[in-house]
């Protein structure tokens, strides 16, 4: 894959489109949250099935990301990027116009499939625009900031659209954005030549279905329990399929993912860091939103607005602070320190009270956690992508996105189990607060584990000067 640097104006417009991609695919996981009660009433969801409005998207997204990365390498990242936006828009129309549960879930799965094409192609295009440039750390920072902004903005926009329009607009809002991106992409993003080869069909099936089965089993645990036949069968089938996937990849002449990629220095450690970031960060904002609404009594709009200071800090941290510290100290200290701040913020949040106040119980702790996320996300993302061969950027992008999304799904499922065990069906404010506190403690333990693993497995590169960073912008 060529990394020739494009003209400055085109590069930054291209980065805006790439950041929009990251923003939208993450926003679509969170924007439906405050709309769920209206959807339940109108479409006939049961309380048990309602969570699948979220799960259908995440399972399709996480399960198809590796295939999306491979297609990006084979067919060209820009072509796959455009195709992903078209599929995402179609899924959004279907989900918004759904008149029953089945159509709604199909629409959400189609959205997830489109996002699975967009995300790895976007990172390949980012490397094509900024690879070898001194602006690469800044580009990674903008891209990285778009993820947590998308998650938080989804909660806020979902509240606004549900309160002042109607629930279908949480899906329809994606359609004009998709159309604009498709129109601008040929102008702003380079046409990358695809590689010769074929899609590993058996690998795609076993890997995708295996990942989906594992995620399905985990997200069902809060409803049916760990020892339920449904959980055990799904997990066993998923693990068996993933074992078959690894065997197929080892024997295939043109595998979906070359297993030797994991021998690249830092790649595995950086992917584990991304997985554990997703597993600790996503439960935090999910349960924080529930605490604001269900215990403190905030409206959907007010709860979304309450998360804006955290979003602003993440933007500033990822775009201004993290890139400068990355050049000065390297990736490892930032990742370890970021996990430490995130864990500390989560422990602080665990002290929430039933009669708490936003300024005391939420704001300072959430800002500390957000700063930790800002420090850890950019260097771990850059390390994972930078460790791969240039011609494997697409599959490395799919791999790191898969790590974050699977971590998000598994972390949220685990935190929900902890919360449910404490609440035990009691919905008074004190019981709910105890349940949310347990979820924060669980997420804090995951973040602390992430810092420990990063400290033990990541290698520290030499520090680079600003001049050196033009040649080696990401310390991997």
Buried (B, 14 or more C-beta within 10 A) or exposed (E): BEBEBBEEEBBBBBBBBBBBBBBBBBBBBBBBBBBBEBBBEBBEBEEEBBBBBBBBBBBBBBBBBBBBBBBBBBBBBBBBBBBBBBBBBBBBBBBBEBEEBEBBBBBBBBBBBBBBBBBBBBBBBBBBBBBBBBBBBBBBBBBBBBBBBBBBBBBBBBBBBBBEEBBBBBBBBBBEBBEEBBEBBEEBBBEBEBBEEEBBEBBBBBBBBBBBBBBBBBBBBBBBEEEBEBBBEBBEBBBEBBEBBBEBBEEBEBBBBBEEBEEBBBBBBBBBBBBBBBBBBBBBBBBBBBBBBBBBEBEBBBBBBBBBBBBBBBBBBBBBBBBEBBBBBBBBBBBBBBBBBBBBBBBBBBEBBBEBEBEEBBBBBBBBBBBBBBBBBBBBBBBBBBBBEEEBBBBBBBBBBBBBBBBBBBBBBBBBBBBBEBBEEEEEBEBBBBBBBBBBBBBBBBBBBBBBBBBEBBEEBEEBEEEBBBEBBBBB
